[in-house]
């Protein structure tokens, strides 16, 4: 039997990061191993004989182990680590509209940069439709600010460019258009679009409560309204220290109908300018967002029934915003926005920091 003791083992390995068509690569470019001491203790009836060759055995074992340790480390880097990077999901599907996938591109824009004690990878961040050619938006991301020192293992900068390019694609295709009917609302909220209702309770108040002129048209007294909604400007995301805000401008056209089968007739339209204050959190490699509150300005554009009170218009939008618009957006946000994650590496203890034009996620990693 043999006891083997090794002391002062040092392994130094140099790695090189690269870019292969937007995908990060890694390879070993050199390994060295040193062992300060090797000691063999042989236990046998002839140990006095074997110990004559102890020095030769120690030198030979030391040489074999040096080569083997570097061989194993090179394999970990050139095969296992390289394969993990190759499996990164760099084009992520975040939704689907009008028979097209909505994709976010996390491909590298250049080879990773080696800094003092860190590696920096710069990725595209553009969001586009599957039939688009990347780069068509003409938008450019703002430069990132340097973040303050952190004890976390990774910093992830996400630019408002990600959602701005999404807004461009949706607006270009005229996809931010929707015709809202009673069937789009929950059963308890469907009375909001009625023309006749109980005005005494906020729980049963309806469009007819705040636009009483509709009730004076006999044909529509017991009918309801349909609301056509469309965006008039590419939605934008505005990130500043302490606040993340979504900006939206659009119009709403209201049509009255006497019954479910009646053809709706145009009544009036309004212009809406809204800002939505957003909150975000991270679970795993998914970022979830929700609307915390909103600020809205509503103006009348045109009316076929004469003046309508500003208070009434504000109530109409606030009600539809709460019952439909905000709820739909929060459902999308609850599904999460996926960011790249290396195989078998998980994000832990994430903290968000809002900066000009970007949010920085600081997190630890666990393998």
Buried (B, 14 or more C-beta within 10 A) or exposed (E): EEEEEBEEBEBEBEBBBEBEEBBBBBBBEEBEBEBEEBEBEBEEEEEEEBBEEBEEBBEEBBEEBBEEBBEEBBEEBBEEBBEBBEEBEBBBEBBEEEEBBBBBBBBBEEBBEEEEEEEEBBBBBBBBBEEBEBEBBEBEBEEBBEEEEEEBBBBBBBBBBBBBBBBBBBBEBEBBEBEBBBEBBEEEBBBBBBBBBEEEEEEEBBBBBBBBBBBEBEEBEEBBBBBBBBBEEBBBBBBEEEEBBBBBBBBBBBBBBBEEEBEBBEBBBBBBBBBBEBEBEBEEBBBBBBBEEBEBEBEBEEBEBEEBEEEBBBBBBBBBBEBBBBBEBEEEBEEBBBBBBBEEEEBEEBEBBBBEBBBBBBBBBEE
